[in-house]
Amino acid sequence: MGVNSGLGIPLIYAIYAVHDNSSVYGATVFPHNVGLGATRDADLAQKTGIATALEVRARGIHCTFSPRVAILLVQHSLYFCKKDNLHCYSLARAATGGQQQGYPFVAGRHNVVACAKHFVGDGGTKDSMNEGHSVLAMF
């Protein structure tokens, strides 16, 4: 609609790329964020971000909904970081930096705009349920 309206509003086309560009046959498939978080390796997070950006841009997409940066409060959750805000920050910054590769984010043919997701209250649901109310401590 924005393309045909005459208002000059650009179309924003994004993809859910939390652990790769796996919706394409033959694309690289990385472990989910819990695996990446377990490595505690920011360089690896950056490299997966770079590879994801290359494959996403090859499809003509300029924006990703990733990385997922949940601060988890339960032992057996399956996402990026666990109870360690600084660890989560360093991995999220590295993964985002790998995808965006500097400013302006979409000026090059290898960059995407990374949109970090699930960072406020996600991961704190009672009994690690997929949906529900998060239990947050007051600061």
N, CA, C and O atoms as a GROMACS GRO file, in nm:
protein
  556
    1MET      N    1   0.082  -0.118   0.000
    1MET     CA    2   0.000   0.000   0.000
    1MET      C    3   0.087   0.126   0.000
    1MET      O    4   0.059   0.220  -0.074
    2GLY      N    5   0.194   0.127   0.083
    2GLY     CA    6   0.281   0.244   0.089
    2GLY      C    7   0.351   0.270  -0.043
    2GLY      O    8   0.379   0.385  -0.076
    3VAL      N    9   0.379   0.165  -0.118
    3VAL     CA   10   0.450   0.180  -0.245
    3VAL      C   11   0.362   0.250  -0.348
    3VAL      O   12   0.412   0.332  -0.426
    4ASN      N   13   0.234   0.221  -0.350
    4ASN     CA   14   0.143   0.275  -0.449
    4ASN      C   15   0.068   0.400  -0.405
    4ASN      O   16  -0.011   0.454  -0.482
    5SER      N   17   0.090   0.447  -0.284
    5SER     CA   18   0.011   0.558  -0.232
    5SER      C   19   0.054   0.694  -0.286
    5SER      O   20  -0.022   0.790  -0.277
    6GLY      N   21   0.173   0.704  -0.341
    6GLY     CA   22   0.223   0.832  -0.387
    6GLY      C   23   0.282   0.917  -0.276
    6GLY      O   24   0.329   1.028  -0.300
    7LEU      N   25   0.280   0.866  -0.153
    7LEU     CA   26   0.333   0.940  -0.039
    7LEU      C   27   0.484   0.921  -0.022
    7LEU      O   28   0.546   0.990   0.058
    8GLY      N   29   0.541   0.828  -0.096
    8GLY     CA   30   0.685   0.803  -0.084
    8GLY      C   31   0.724   0.727   0.041
    8GLY      O   32   0.840   0.731   0.082
    9ILE      N   33   0.630   0.658   0.101
    9ILE     CA   34   0.659   0.580   0.221
    9ILE      C   35   0.720   0.447   0.177
    9ILE      O   36   0.657   0.371   0.104
   10PRO      N   37   0.842   0.418   0.221
   10PRO     CA   38   0.906   0.294   0.178
   10PRO      C   39   0.843   0.172   0.246
   10PRO      O   40   0.795   0.179   0.359
   11LEU      N   41   0.844   0.063   0.176
   11LEU     CA   42   0.796  -0.063   0.230
   11LEU      C   43   0.904  -0.122   0.319
   11LEU      O   44   1.019  -0.135   0.277
   12ILE      N   45   0.869  -0.158   0.441
   12ILE     CA   46   0.963  -0.224   0.530
   12ILE      C   47   0.932  -0.373   0.526
   12ILE      O   48   0.823  -0.416   0.563
   13TYR      N   49   1.028  -0.449   0.482
   13TYR     CA   50   1.011  -0.593   0.469
   13TYR      C   51   1.115  -0.658   0.559
   13TYR      O   52   1.235  -0.640   0.539
   14ALA      N   53   1.070  -0.733   0.657
   14ALA     CA   54   1.160  -0.794   0.754
   14ALA      C   55   1.132  -0.943   0.766
   14ALA      O   56   1.028  -0.991   0.723
   15ILE      N   57   1.227  -1.013   0.824
   15ILE     CA   58   1.215  -1.157   0.841
   15ILE      C   59   1.254  -1.194   0.984
   15ILE      O   60   1.340  -1.130   1.045
   16TYR      N   61   1.190  -1.296   1.036
   16TYR     CA   62   1.222  -1.351   1.166
   16TYR      C   63   1.346  -1.438   1.147
   16TYR      O   64   1.338  -1.549   1.096
   17ALA      N   65   1.462  -1.387   1.189
   17ALA     CA   66   1.588  -1.457   1.166
   17ALA      C   67   1.664  -1.477   1.296
   17ALA      O   68   1.782  -1.442   1.306
   18VAL      N   69   1.597  -1.533   1.396
   18VAL     CA   70   1.658  -1.546   1.527
   18VAL      C   71   1.781  -1.636   1.525
   18VAL      O   72   1.879  -1.607   1.593
   19HIS      N   73   1.777  -1.741   1.449
   19HIS     CA   74   1.897  -1.825   1.445
   19HIS      C   75   1.944  -1.856   1.304
   19HIS      O   76   2.017  -1.953   1.284
   20ASP      N   77   1.905  -1.778   1.208
   20ASP     CA   78   1.957  -1.790   1.072
   20ASP      C   79   1.853  -1.747   0.971
   20ASP      O   80   1.754  -1.681   1.005
   21ASN      N   81   1.877  -1.783   0.848
   21ASN     CA   82   1.785  -1.757   0.738
   21ASN      C   83   1.725  -1.890   0.693
   21ASN      O   84   1.718  -1.919   0.573
   22SER      N   85   1.683  -1.971   0.788
   22SER     CA   86   1.649  -2.111   0.764
   22SER      C   87   1.524  -2.134   0.681
   22SER      O   88   1.493  -2.248   0.648
   23SER      N   89   1.452  -2.030   0.648
   23SER     CA   90   1.332  -2.051   0.566
   23SER      C   91   1.366  -2.073   0.419
   23SER      O   92   1.276  -2.095   0.337
   24VAL      N   93   1.494  -2.068   0.386
   24VAL     CA   94   1.538  -2.090   0.248
   24VAL      C   95   1.614  -2.222   0.241
   24VAL      O   96   1.704  -2.247   0.321
   25TYR      N   97   1.578  -2.306   0.146
   25TYR     CA   98   1.646  -2.433   0.128
   25TYR      C   99   1.794  -2.408   0.098
   25TYR      O  100   1.827  -2.328   0.010
   26GLY      N  101   1.882  -2.476   0.169
   26GLY     CA  102   2.024  -2.463   0.147
   26GLY      C  103   2.092  -2.351   0.225
   26GLY      O  104   2.214  -2.336   0.219
   27ALA      N  105   2.015  -2.274   0.298
   27ALA     CA  106   2.074  -2.165   0.378
   27ALA      C  107   2.145  -2.224   0.500
   27ALA      O  108   2.119  -2.337   0.541
   28THR      N  109   2.234  -2.145   0.557
   28THR     CA  110   2.306  -2.187   0.677
   28THR      C  111   2.208  -2.191   0.794
   28THR      O  112   2.128  -2.100   0.812
   29VAL      N  113   2.215  -2.297   0.873
   29VAL     CA  114   2.130  -2.310   0.991
   29VAL      C  115   2.221  -2.312   1.114
   29VAL      O  116   2.303  -2.402   1.130
   30PHE      N  117   2.205  -2.213   1.199
   30PHE     CA  118   2.284  -2.203   1.322
   30PHE      C  119   2.204  -2.258   1.438
   30PHE      O  120   2.082  -2.271   1.429
   31PRO      N  121   2.272  -2.293   1.549
   31PRO     CA  122   2.199  -2.334   1.669
   31PRO      C  123   2.109  -2.219   1.716
   31PRO      O  124   2.135  -2.103   1.685
   32HIS      N  125   2.006  -2.253   1.791
   32HIS     CA  126   1.921  -2.149   1.847
   32HIS      C  127   2.002  -2.068   1.946
   32HIS      O  128   2.113  -2.108   1.982
   33ASN      N  129   1.950  -1.957   1.990
   33ASN     CA  130   2.025  -1.865   2.074
   33ASN      C  131   2.075  -1.926   2.204
   33ASN      O  132   2.175  -1.879   2.258
   34VAL      N  133   2.008  -2.029   2.256
   34VAL     CA  134   2.058  -2.090   2.379
   34VAL      C  135   2.194  -2.155   2.354
   34VAL      O  136   2.281  -2.151   2.441
   35GLY      N  137   2.213  -2.213   2.237
   35GLY     CA  138   2.343  -2.272   2.204
   35GLY      C  139   2.450  -2.166   2.190
   35GLY      O  140   2.562  -2.184   2.237
   36LEU      N  141   2.416  -2.057   2.125
   36LEU     CA  142   2.510  -1.947   2.110
   36LEU      C  143   2.541  -1.884   2.245
   36LEU      O  144   2.655  -1.849   2.273
   37GLY      N  145   2.439  -1.869   2.328
   37GLY     CA  146   2.460  -1.813   2.462
   37GLY      C  147   2.549  -1.901   2.547
   37GLY      O  148   2.628  -1.851   2.627
   38ALA      N  149   2.537  -2.033   2.531
   38ALA     CA  150   2.617  -2.126   2.609
   38ALA      C  151   2.766  -2.116   2.575
   38ALA      O  152   2.850  -2.150   2.657
   39THR      N  153   2.798  -2.072   2.455
   39THR     CA  154   2.939  -2.060   2.417
   39THR      C  155   3.007  -1.943   2.486
   39THR      O  156   3.129  -1.943   2.504
   40ARG      N  157   2.929  -1.843   2.525
   40ARG     CA  158   2.981  -1.720   2.586
   40ARG      C  159   3.085  -1.652   2.495
   40ARG      O  160   3.178  -1.588   2.544
   41ASP      N  161   3.069  -1.668   2.365
   41ASP     CA  162   3.168  -1.622   2.267
   41ASP      C  163   3.108  -1.511   2.180
   41ASP      O  164   3.033  -1.538   2.087
   42ALA      N  165   3.143  -1.387   2.212
   42ALA     CA  166   3.090  -1.272   2.138
   42ALA      C  167   3.139  -1.271   1.993
   42ALA      O  168   3.065  -1.228   1.904
   43ASP      N  169   3.260  -1.318   1.968
   43ASP     CA  170   3.311  -1.323   1.830
   43ASP      C  171   3.227  -1.418   1.745
   43ASP      O  172   3.197  -1.389   1.630
   44LEU      N  173   3.189  -1.530   1.803
   44LEU     CA  174   3.104  -1.625   1.732
   44LEU      C  175   2.966  -1.565   1.706
   44LEU      O  176   2.910  -1.583   1.598
   45ALA      N  177   2.912  -1.493   1.804
   45ALA     CA  178   2.783  -1.427   1.785
   45ALA      C  179   2.791  -1.326   1.671
   45ALA      O  180   2.697  -1.314   1.592
   46GLN      N  181   2.901  -1.253   1.663
   46GLN     CA  182   2.918  -1.156   1.555
   46GLN      C  183   2.926  -1.226   1.420
   46GLN      O  184   2.867  -1.180   1.323
   47LYS      N  185   3.000  -1.336   1.413
   47LYS     CA  186   3.014  -1.409   1.287
   47LYS      C  187   2.880  -1.467   1.240
   47LYS      O  188   2.851  -1.467   1.121
   48THR      N  189   2.799  -1.516   1.334
   48THR     CA  190   2.667  -1.566   1.292
   48THR      C  191   2.579  -1.451   1.244
   48THR      O  192   2.499  -1.468   1.152
   49GLY      N  193   2.594  -1.333   1.306
   49GLY     CA  194   2.522  -1.215   1.260
   49GLY      C  195   2.561  -1.175   1.119
   49GLY      O  196   2.476  -1.142   1.037
   50ILE      N  197   2.691  -1.178   1.090
   50ILE     CA  198   2.740  -1.144   0.956
   50ILE      C  199   2.685  -1.242   0.853
   50ILE      O  200   2.635  -1.201   0.748
   51ALA      N  201   2.694  -1.371   0.883
   51ALA     CA  202   2.646  -1.473   0.788
   51ALA      C  203   2.496  -1.461   0.766
   51ALA      O  204   2.448  -1.473   0.653
   52THR      N  205   2.422  -1.437   0.874
   52THR     CA  206   2.277  -1.420   0.861
   52THR      C  207   2.245  -1.300   0.774
   52THR      O  208   2.158  -1.307   0.687
   53ALA      N  209   2.314  -1.189   0.796
   53ALA     CA  210   2.290  -1.068   0.716
   53ALA      C  211   2.318  -1.093   0.568
   53ALA      O  212   2.240  -1.050   0.483
   54LEU      N  213   2.426  -1.162   0.537
   54LEU     CA  214   2.458  -1.191   0.397
   54LEU      C  215   2.347  -1.270   0.329
   54LEU      O  216   2.308  -1.239   0.216
   55GLU      N  217   2.297  -1.372   0.398
   55GLU     CA  218   2.194  -1.456   0.337
   55GLU      C  219   2.059  -1.387   0.331
   55GLU      O  220   1.983  -1.407   0.236
   56VAL      N  221   2.028  -1.306   0.432
   56VAL     CA  222   1.901  -1.232   0.431
   56VAL      C  223   1.903  -1.128   0.319
   56VAL      O  224   1.804  -1.114   0.247
   57ARG      N  225   2.013  -1.055   0.305
   57ARG     CA  226   2.021  -0.954   0.198
   57ARG      C  227   2.020  -1.017   0.060
   57ARG      O  228   1.972  -0.956  -0.036
   58ALA      N  229   2.072  -1.138   0.048
   58ALA     CA  230   2.068  -1.207  -0.082
   58ALA      C  231   1.924  -1.230  -0.127
   58ALA      O  232   1.898  -1.246  -0.247
   59ARG      N  233   1.831  -1.231  -0.033
   59ARG     CA  234   1.688  -1.245  -0.065
   59ARG      C  235   1.623  -1.110  -0.090
   59ARG      O  236   1.505  -1.105  -0.125
   60GLY      N  237   1.696  -1.002  -0.072
   60GLY     CA  238   1.640  -0.869  -0.093
   60GLY      C  239   1.572  -0.812   0.030
   60GLY      O  240   1.500  -0.712   0.020
   61ILE      N  241   1.593  -0.874   0.145
   61ILE     CA  242   1.532  -0.829   0.270
   61ILE      C  243   1.632  -0.741   0.344
   61ILE      O  244   1.751  -0.773   0.349
   62HIS      N  245   1.584  -0.630   0.401
   62HIS     CA  246   1.672  -0.532   0.464
   62HIS      C  247   1.663  -0.527   0.615
   62HIS      O  248   1.736  -0.450   0.677
   63CYS      N  249   1.575  -0.606   0.677
   63CYS     CA  250   1.554  -0.596   0.822
   63CYS      C  251   1.528  -0.734   0.880
   63CYS      O  252   1.458  -0.815   0.819
   64THR      N  253   1.584  -0.761   0.998
   64THR     CA  254   1.558  -0.888   1.067
   64THR      C  255   1.499  -0.862   1.204
   64THR      O  256   1.529  -0.761   1.268
   65PHE      N  257   1.415  -0.953   1.248
   65PHE     CA  258   1.368  -0.952   1.386
   65PHE      C  259   1.460  -1.047   1.462
   65PHE      O  260   1.425  -1.162   1.488
   66SER      N  261   1.577  -0.998   1.498
   66SER     CA  262   1.675  -1.076   1.571
   66SER      C  263   1.787  -0.982   1.616
   66SER      O  264   1.803  -0.875   1.556
   67PRO      N  265   1.863  -1.016   1.716
   67PRO     CA  266   1.861  -1.139   1.793
   67PRO      C  267   1.755  -1.135   1.902
   67PRO      O  268   1.704  -1.029   1.938
   68ARG      N  269   1.723  -1.251   1.955
   68ARG     CA  270   1.634  -1.260   2.070
   68ARG      C  271   1.721  -1.247   2.194
   68ARG      O  272   1.816  -1.322   2.212
   69VAL      N  273   1.689  -1.154   2.279
   69VAL     CA  274   1.775  -1.122   2.393
   69VAL      C  275   1.703  -1.138   2.527
   69VAL      O  276   1.707  -1.047   2.610
   70ALA      N  277   1.638  -1.249   2.546
   70ALA     CA  278   1.566  -1.274   2.670
   70ALA      C  279   1.664  -1.294   2.785
   70ALA      O  280   1.765  -1.363   2.771
   71ILE      N  281   1.633  -1.234   2.899
   71ILE     CA  282   1.707  -1.259   3.022
   71ILE      C  283   1.627  -1.366   3.096
   71ILE      O  284   1.520  -1.337   3.150
   72LEU      N  285   1.678  -1.486   3.098
   72LEU     CA  286   1.601  -1.598   3.149
   72LEU      C  287   1.618  -1.617   3.299
   72LEU      O  288   1.726  -1.596   3.355
   73LEU      N  289   1.510  -1.656   3.361
   73LEU     CA  290   1.509  -1.673   3.506
   73LEU      C  291   1.492  -1.819   3.546
   73LEU      O  292   1.478  -1.848   3.665
   74VAL      N  293   1.492  -1.908   3.452
   74VAL     CA  294   1.470  -2.050   3.481
   74VAL      C  295   1.586  -2.132   3.426
   74VAL      O  296   1.652  -2.090   3.331
   75GLN      N  297   1.611  -2.247   3.486
   75GLN     CA  298   1.726  -2.329   3.449
   75GLN      C  299   1.716  -2.391   3.311
   75GLN      O  300   1.817  -2.405   3.243
   76HIS      N  301   1.598  -2.429   3.268
   76HIS     CA  302   1.585  -2.511   3.147
   76HIS      C  303   1.521  -2.437   3.031
   76HIS      O  304   1.454  -2.499   2.948
   77SER      N  305   1.540  -2.308   3.023
   77SER     CA  306   1.485  -2.233   2.910
   77SER      C  307   1.572  -2.248   2.788
   77SER      O  308   1.688  -2.289   2.797
   78LEU      N  309   1.517  -2.216   2.673
   78LEU     CA  310   1.584  -2.244   2.547
   78LEU      C  311   1.621  -2.121   2.466
   78LEU      O  312   1.610  -2.123   2.343
   79TYR      N  313   1.663  -2.014   2.531
   79TYR     CA  314   1.693  -1.896   2.452
   79TYR      C  315   1.829  -1.838   2.481
   79TYR      O  316   1.916  -1.909   2.533
   80PHE      N  317   1.852  -1.714   2.449
   80PHE     CA  318   1.984  -1.654   2.434
   80PHE      C  319   2.067  -1.645   2.562
   80PHE      O  320   2.180  -1.693   2.564
   81CYS      N  321   2.017  -1.587   2.665
   81CYS     CA  322   2.098  -1.555   2.781
   81CYS      C  323   2.030  -1.602   2.908
   81CYS      O  324   1.908  -1.622   2.910
   82LYS      N  325   2.107  -1.620   3.012
   82LYS     CA  326   2.051  -1.674   3.134
   82LYS      C  327   2.098  -1.594   3.255
   82LYS      O  328   2.214  -1.606   3.295
   83LYS      N  329   2.011  -1.516   3.313
   83LYS     CA  330   2.032  -1.445   3.439
   83LYS      C  331   2.154  -1.354   3.443
   83LYS      O  332   2.188  -1.305   3.550
   84ASP      N  333   2.219  -1.331   3.335
   84ASP     CA  334   2.341  -1.250   3.335
   84ASP      C  335   2.324  -1.137   3.234
   84ASP      O  336   2.347  -1.156   3.114
   85ASN      N  337   2.285  -1.022   3.282
   85ASN     CA  338   2.257  -0.910   3.192
   85ASN      C  339   2.377  -0.870   3.108
   85ASN      O  340   2.362  -0.841   2.989
   86LEU      N  341   2.496  -0.866   3.166
   86LEU     CA  342   2.614  -0.824   3.091
   86LEU      C  343   2.651  -0.926   2.984
   86LEU      O  344   2.692  -0.889   2.874
   87HIS      N  345   2.637  -1.053   3.016
   87HIS     CA  346   2.662  -1.158   2.917
   87HIS      C  347   2.564  -1.145   2.801
   87HIS      O  348   2.602  -1.152   2.685
   88CYS      N  349   2.438  -1.125   2.834
   88CYS     CA  350   2.335  -1.109   2.731
   88CYS      C  351   2.363  -0.986   2.646
   88CYS      O  352   2.352  -0.990   2.524
   89TYR      N  353   2.400  -0.877   2.712
   89TYR     CA  354   2.431  -0.753   2.640
   89TYR      C  355   2.547  -0.774   2.542
   89TYR      O  356   2.539  -0.731   2.427
   90SER      N  357   2.654  -0.838   2.587
   90SER     CA  358   2.771  -0.853   2.500
   90SER      C  359   2.740  -0.940   2.379
   90SER      O  360   2.786  -0.910   2.269
   91LEU      N  361   2.662  -1.046   2.398
   91LEU     CA  362   2.626  -1.132   2.284
   91LEU      C  363   2.528  -1.062   2.191
   91LEU      O  364   2.540  -1.072   2.069
   92ALA      N  365   2.430  -0.992   2.248
   92ALA     CA  366   2.333  -0.922   2.164
   92ALA      C  367   2.400  -0.810   2.085
   92ALA      O  368   2.370  -0.790   1.967
   93ARG      N  369   2.490  -0.739   2.149
   93ARG     CA  370   2.563  -0.632   2.079
   93ARG      C  371   2.647  -0.689   1.965
   93ARG      O  372   2.653  -0.632   1.856
   94ALA      N  373   2.713  -0.802   1.990
   94ALA     CA  374   2.796  -0.864   1.887
   94ALA      C  375   2.711  -0.915   1.770
   94ALA      O  376   2.746  -0.893   1.654
   95ALA      N  377   2.600  -0.982   1.801
   95ALA     CA  378   2.513  -1.035   1.695
   95ALA      C  379   2.451  -0.922   1.614
   95ALA      O  380   2.444  -0.929   1.491
   96THR      N  381   2.407  -0.817   1.682
   96THR     CA  382   2.350  -0.701   1.613
   96THR      C  383   2.456  -0.631   1.530
   96THR      O  384   2.430  -0.592   1.415
   97GLY      N  385   2.574  -0.615   1.586
   97GLY     CA  386   2.684  -0.552   1.512
   97GLY      C  387   2.722  -0.631   1.389
   97GLY      O  388   2.756  -0.574   1.286
   98GLY      N  389   2.718  -0.763   1.399
   98GLY     CA  390   2.747  -0.847   1.284
   98GLY      C  391   2.646  -0.828   1.172
   98GLY      O  392   2.683  -0.828   1.054
   99GLN      N  393   2.520  -0.813   1.209
   99GLN     CA  394   2.417  -0.794   1.107
   99GLN      C  395   2.422  -0.654   1.046
   99GLN      O  396   2.409  -0.638   0.925
  100GLN      N  397   2.441  -0.554   1.129
  100GLN     CA  398   2.434  -0.415   1.081
  100GLN      C  399   2.566  -0.366   1.022
  100GLN      O  400   2.565  -0.284   0.930
  101GLN      N  401   2.678  -0.414   1.071
  101GLN     CA  402   2.810  -0.380   1.019
  101GLN      C  403   2.831  -0.231   1.001
  101GLN      O  404   2.886  -0.187   0.900
  102GLY      N  405   2.788  -0.154   1.097
  102GLY     CA  406   2.812  -0.010   1.092
  102GLY      C  407   2.694   0.069   1.038
  102GLY      O  408   2.588   0.013   1.009
  103TYR      N  409   2.713   0.198   1.023
  103TYR     CA  410   2.609   0.290   0.979
  103TYR      C  411   2.649   0.349   0.846
  103TYR      O  412   2.769   0.371   0.826
  104PRO      N  413   2.562   0.378   0.754
  104PRO     CA  414   2.418   0.349   0.757
  104PRO      C  415   2.391   0.201   0.733
  104PRO      O  416   2.458   0.137   0.652
  105PHE      N  417   2.295   0.150   0.804
  105PHE     CA  418   2.275   0.006   0.814
  105PHE      C  419   2.245  -0.062   0.681
  105PHE      O  420   2.293  -0.173   0.657
  106VAL      N  421   2.170   0.001   0.595
  106VAL     CA  422   2.134  -0.066   0.470
  106VAL      C  423   2.203  -0.003   0.349
  106VAL      O  424   2.160  -0.024   0.236
  107ALA      N  425   2.309   0.072   0.373
  107ALA     CA  426   2.379   0.135   0.261
  107ALA      C  427   2.456   0.032   0.179
  107ALA      O  428   2.465   0.045   0.057
  108GLY      N  429   2.511  -0.068   0.244
  108GLY     CA  430   2.586  -0.171   0.173
  108GLY      C  431   2.497  -0.288   0.136
  108GLY      O  432   2.385  -0.300   0.184
  109ARG      N  433   2.548  -0.373   0.051
  109ARG     CA  434   2.467  -0.487   0.009
  109ARG      C  435   2.478  -0.605   0.105
  109ARG      O  436   2.416  -0.709   0.082
  110HIS      N  437   2.555  -0.589   0.212
  110HIS     CA  438   2.573  -0.698   0.308
  110HIS      C  439   2.514  -0.666   0.445
  110HIS      O  440   2.527  -0.747   0.537
  111ASN      N  441   2.450  -0.552   0.462
  111ASN     CA  442   2.401  -0.509   0.592
  111ASN      C  443   2.249  -0.525   0.600
  111ASN      O  444   2.179  -0.519   0.499
  112VAL      N  445   2.202  -0.544   0.722
  112VAL     CA  446   2.058  -0.540   0.749
  112VAL      C  447   2.036  -0.458   0.876
  112VAL      O  448   2.129  -0.437   0.954
  113VAL      N  449   1.915  -0.412   0.895
  113VAL     CA  450   1.877  -0.350   1.021
  113VAL      C  451   1.835  -0.463   1.114
  113VAL      O  452   1.742  -0.538   1.084
  114ALA      N  453   1.903  -0.476   1.226
  114ALA     CA  454   1.870  -0.580   1.323
  114ALA      C  455   1.778  -0.521   1.429
  114ALA      O  456   1.807  -0.416   1.485
  115CYS      N  457   1.670  -0.588   1.457
  115CYS     CA  458   1.574  -0.542   1.557
  115CYS      C  459   1.573  -0.644   1.672
  115CYS      O  460   1.506  -0.747   1.663
  116ALA      N  461   1.647  -0.613   1.778
  116ALA     CA  462   1.651  -0.703   1.894
  116ALA      C  463   1.510  -0.720   1.949
  116ALA      O  464   1.431  -0.626   1.948
  117LYS      N  465   1.480  -0.838   1.997
  117LYS     CA  466   1.343  -0.866   2.041
  117LYS      C  467   1.340  -0.942   2.172
  117LYS      O  468   1.438  -1.006   2.210
  118HIS      N  469   1.228  -0.933   2.239
  118HIS     CA  470   1.198  -1.010   2.360
  118HIS      C  471   1.288  -0.977   2.477
  118HIS      O  472   1.327  -1.067   2.552
  119PHE      N  473   1.322  -0.851   2.497
  119PHE     CA  474   1.416  -0.820   2.603
  119PHE      C  475   1.355  -0.765   2.731
  119PHE      O  476   1.426  -0.759   2.831
  120VAL      N  477   1.233  -0.727   2.734
  120VAL     CA  478   1.173  -0.674   2.856
  120VAL      C  479   1.072  -0.775   2.910
  120VAL      O  480   0.963  -0.789   2.856
  121GLY      N  481   1.109  -0.844   3.016
  121GLY     CA  482   1.018  -0.936   3.080
  121GLY      C  483   1.009  -1.073   3.018
  121GLY      O  484   0.948  -1.163   3.077
  122ASP      N  485   1.065  -1.093   2.902
  122ASP     CA  486   1.059  -1.224   2.839
  122ASP      C  487   1.153  -1.318   2.913
  122ASP      O  488   1.262  -1.278   2.953
  123GLY      N  489   1.113  -1.441   2.930
  123GLY     CA  490   1.196  -1.538   2.998
  123GLY      C  491   1.166  -1.551   3.145
  123GLY      O  492   1.222  -1.637   3.212
  124GLY      N  493   1.079  -1.467   3.197
  124GLY     CA  494   1.049  -1.472   3.339
  124GLY      C  495   0.915  -1.533   3.373
  124GLY      O  496   0.866  -1.516   3.484
  125THR      N  497   0.855  -1.605   3.279
  125THR     CA  498   0.723  -1.662   3.305
  125THR      C  499   0.732  -1.776   3.405
  125THR      O  500   0.832  -1.848   3.411
  126LYS      N  501   0.627  -1.791   3.483
  126LYS     CA  502   0.623  -1.893   3.587
  126LYS      C  503   0.638  -2.032   3.526
  126LYS      O  504   0.572  -2.065   3.428
  127ASP      N  505   0.723  -2.112   3.585
  127ASP     CA  506   0.747  -2.251   3.545
  127ASP      C  507   0.792  -2.264   3.400
  127ASP      O  508   0.769  -2.367   3.338
  128SER      N  509   0.854  -2.161   3.346
  128SER     CA  510   0.909  -2.162   3.210
  128SER      C  511   0.804  -2.189   3.104
  128SER      O  512   0.833  -2.250   3.000
  129MET      N  513   0.682  -2.144   3.129
  129MET     CA  514   0.576  -2.162   3.030
  129MET      C  515   0.604  -2.071   2.910
  129MET      O  516   0.664  -1.964   2.925
  130ASN      N  517   0.560  -2.114   2.793
  130ASN     CA  518   0.579  -2.036   2.673
  130ASN      C  519   0.503  -1.904   2.679
  130ASN      O  520   0.550  -1.803   2.627
  131GLU      N  521   0.387  -1.906   2.741
  131GLU     CA  522   0.306  -1.785   2.752
  131GLU      C  523   0.265  -1.768   2.897
  131GLU      O  524   0.251  -1.865   2.971
  132GLY      N  525   0.246  -1.646   2.937
  132GLY     CA  526   0.201  -1.620   3.073
  132GLY      C  527   0.255  -1.488   3.123
  132GLY      O  528   0.308  -1.408   3.046
  133HIS      N  529   0.242  -1.467   3.252
  133HIS     CA  530   0.287  -1.344   3.314
  133HIS      C  531   0.431  -1.358   3.360
  133HIS      O  532   0.469  -1.459   3.420
  134SER      N  533   0.511  -1.257   3.332
  134SER     CA  534   0.649  -1.256   3.379
  134SER      C  535   0.653  -1.209   3.523
  134SER      O  536   0.575  -1.122   3.563
  135VAL      N  537   0.741  -1.266   3.600
  135VAL     CA  538   0.761  -1.227   3.738
  135VAL      C  539   0.891  -1.147   3.742
  135VAL      O  540   0.999  -1.203   3.723
  136LEU      N  541   0.880  -1.017   3.767
  136LEU     CA  542   0.997  -0.929   3.765
  136LEU      C  543   1.024  -0.874   3.903
  136LEU      O  544   0.932  -0.840   3.977
  137ALA      N  545   1.151  -0.864   3.938
  137ALA     CA  546   1.190  -0.805   4.065
  137ALA      C  547   1.191  -0.654   4.052
  137ALA      O  548   1.221  -0.600   3.946
  138MET      N  549   1.160  -0.586   4.159
  138MET     CA  550   1.167  -0.440   4.161
  138MET      C  551   1.312  -0.399   4.183
  138MET      O  552   1.384  -0.463   4.260
  139PHE      N  553   1.354  -0.293   4.117
  139PHE     CA  554   1.493  -0.248   4.130
  139PHE      C  555   1.502  -0.137   4.231
  139PHE      O  556   1.611  -0.085   4.257
   0.00000   0.00000   0.00000
